[in-house]
Amino acid sequence: MRIIHCVPALAAAVLFCTVPAMAQGSGQGVIEIEGPLEAAGVESGNSVIKVMGLTVVVTPATKLTSPTAPLAHGDLASGPALPGRTERGFIGGHAIVTGTRDLSGIYARQVYVEPAEHHLIGTVTLNDGTGFEVEGMPVVLLPASSNARPYPDVTPASGMPPVAYDPRLPGTPLKNSAGFEIAPGSVAPGTDIVVAGYYVPTPDGKGTVYAYSATASVGDDASQTPRVSILRAECRQRAADEIEWDVRGSTVPPSGSVAILNAAGTVQYGVAAVTPDVSDPGKGQYRYRADIRKAAQQCPAGVLARFTVGGKTYTATAAVERR
């Protein structure tokens, strides 16, 4: 989210904090909205959403995504409720809209939605197969595919539906501090962990966090099998034709280079050099940072890291955090 700090250089600006370039009354410009998703439907033949009371037109070219999957306009307010929720689709959730406006209305180029923007950073306090808690808060890791199960996979409380895979918001595998997948049952109490998802309160006041992403600060095995990970992928839409990338991760072995592409592998943004990770011998680390101007594409929903060792290519994918 962009924050504009106004400096009252002129007496009039002291009271109104205006931006002269935006006050020309041209009726055209770039717009960004961040707030609750109130509705999604059809008005005057157009697919629309309402965010913070503003009506936004969703066109066939609009990119719609959750934190972990691409979406269609019909996913926003229909279908079964997401695990733990009672609202339809993403209604009542958190939305970030970037687009343009003219005299006829507001038009979305990108819409990012999630049930809520909740994070929990703390210590695992329970993990015995029947419960998984962070700082005493129950956490459920959402299943990553249709043949996967949530963790922990326990019988739901009376009156609650089971936690099932939902393609609108699939989970991602639990990762360790190097970004490589680990088994949830291997994380011992006392381990530091970062959880991203949405909190749903319960009548007993304890509630549950349904997590689509989690990273635990545990080590990796000593295997030197070549591989690559993505610890974090952030893309910031600076303007309609300008994007800023920050992608980081780990590799085995600790040398070479990593190419950063969109999830489909059709657009390469750049290449990052691998350097040895002094805190984790045998592994490398990379970070790709770039400000791409006159970009023909907007921030994608997913990113791919491509790492070649001995003529063989290894890849990792991740959802993009779009800001």
Backbone hydrogen bonds, N-H to C=O, Kabsch-Sander energy under -0.5 kcal/mol:
donor,donor_aa,acceptor,acceptor_aa,energy
5,H,3,I,-0.6
6,C,4,I,-0.6
9,A,7,V,-2.6
14,V,10,L,-1.0
14,V,11,A,-0.7
15,L,11,A,-0.7
15,L,12,A,-0.7
16,F,12,A,-1.8
17,C,13,A,-2.2
22,M,19,V,-1.8
23,A,19,V,-0.7
23,A,20,P,-1.3
24,Q,21,A,-0.5
29,G,101,R,-1.4
31,I,99,G,-2.5
33,I,97,V,-2.6
35,G,95,A,-2.2
37,L,93,G,-2.3
38,E,36,P,-0.7
38,E,50,K,-3.1
39,A,50,K,-1.1
41,G,48,V,-2.2
43,E,46,N,-2.6
46,N,43,E,-2.5
48,V,41,G,-2.9
49,I,56,V,-2.2
50,K,39,A,-2.4
51,V,54,L,-2.1
52,M,36,P,-1.3
54,L,51,V,-2.1
56,V,49,I,-3.0
56,V,54,L,-0.5
57,V,106,I,-3.0
58,V,47,S,-3.2
59,T,57,V,-0.6
59,T,108,A,-0.6
62,T,59,T,-1.5
63,K,109,R,-2.7
64,L,62,T,-0.6
65,T,111,V,-2.4
66,S,69,A,-3.0
71,L,64,L,-3.0
75,D,72,A,-1.8
76,L,73,H,-1.3
85,R,82,L,-2.6
90,F,76,L,-2.8
91,I,88,R,-2.4
92,G,37,L,-3.3
93,G,90,F,-2.5
94,H,114,E,-2.8
95,A,35,G,-2.9
96,I,112,Y,-2.6
97,V,33,I,-3.4
98,T,110,Q,-2.2
99,G,31,I,-2.4
100,T,107,Y,-2.5
101,R,29,G,-2.4
102,D,105,G,-2.4
105,G,102,D,-1.2
106,I,55,T,-0.5
107,Y,100,T,-3.3
108,A,57,V,-2.8
109,R,98,T,-2.8
110,Q,98,T,-2.3
111,V,63,K,-3.0
112,Y,96,I,-2.7
113,V,65,T,-2.5
114,E,94,H,-2.0
118,H,116,A,-1.0
118,H,197,G,-1.6
120,L,195,V,-2.6
122,G,120,L,-0.5
122,G,193,I,-2.3
124,V,191,T,-2.8
125,T,133,E,-2.2
126,L,133,E,-1.4
128,D,131,G,-1.5
129,G,131,G,-0.5
133,E,126,L,-2.6
134,V,137,M,-2.3
135,E,123,T,-2.3
137,M,134,V,-2.1
139,V,132,F,-3.0
140,V,209,V,-2.8
141,L,151,Y,-3.5
142,L,140,V,-0.7
142,L,211,A,-2.6
148,A,145,S,-1.5
151,Y,141,L,-1.7
154,V,152,P,-1.2
160,M,157,A,-2.4
164,A,162,P,-0.7
169,L,166,D,-1.6
171,G,143,P,-2.4
172,T,212,Y,-1.2
175,K,214,A,-2.1
176,N,180,F,-2.3
177,S,218,V,-1.2
179,G,176,N,-2.0
182,I,174,L,-2.4
186,S,183,A,-2.0
187,V,184,P,-1.6
188,A,186,S,-0.8
190,G,124,V,-3.1
191,T,188,A,-1.6
193,I,122,G,-2.8
194,V,215,T,-2.4
195,V,120,L,-2.7
196,A,213,S,-2.8
197,G,118,H,-2.2
198,Y,210,Y,-1.9
200,V,208,T,-2.9
205,G,202,T,-2.6
208,T,200,V,-2.0
209,V,138,P,-2.5
210,Y,198,Y,-2.8
210,Y,208,T,-0.6
211,A,140,V,-2.9
211,A,209,V,-0.7
212,Y,196,A,-1.7
213,S,196,A,-1.6
215,T,194,V,-2.3
216,A,175,K,-3.0
217,S,192,D,-2.8
218,V,216,A,-1.9
227,R,252,V,-1.9
229,S,250,S,-2.5
231,L,248,R,-2.2
232,R,248,R,-1.7
234,E,246,D,-2.6
235,C,321,E,-2.7
236,R,244,E,-2.7
237,Q,235,C,-0.5
238,R,236,R,-1.1
238,R,242,E,-1.4
239,A,242,E,-1.8
242,E,239,A,-1.4
243,I,292,I,-2.0
244,E,236,R,-2.4
245,W,290,A,-3.2
246,D,234,E,-2.0
247,V,288,Y,-2.6
248,R,232,R,-2.4
249,G,286,Y,-1.8
251,T,284,G,-1.9
252,V,227,R,-2.2
255,S,253,P,-0.9
258,V,272,A,-2.9
259,A,306,R,-2.5
260,I,270,G,-2.8
261,L,259,A,-0.5
261,L,304,L,-2.7
262,N,267,V,-2.0
263,A,302,G,-1.5
265,G,262,N,-2.1
269,Y,260,I,-2.9
269,Y,267,V,-0.5
270,G,260,I,-1.2
272,A,258,V,-3.0
274,V,256,G,-2.4
275,T,285,Q,-2.5
277,D,283,K,-2.9
278,V,276,P,-0.9
280,D,277,D,-1.4
283,K,280,D,-1.7
284,G,251,T,-2.8
285,Q,275,T,-2.7
286,Y,249,G,-2.0
288,Y,247,V,-3.5
289,R,287,R,-0.6
290,A,245,W,-1.5
292,I,243,I,-2.9
292,I,290,A,-0.6
293,R,291,D,-0.7
294,K,241,D,-0.7
295,A,241,D,-2.9
303,V,318,A,-2.6
304,L,261,L,-2.8
305,A,316,A,-3.0
306,R,259,A,-2.5
307,F,314,Y,-3.2
308,T,257,S,-0.6
309,V,312,K,-3.1
312,K,309,V,-2.1
314,Y,307,F,-3.5
316,A,305,A,-1.6
318,A,303,V,-1.9
320,V,301,A,-2.6
321,E,233,A,-3.1
322,R,320,V,-0.8
323,R,235,C,-2.0
323,R,321,E,-0.5
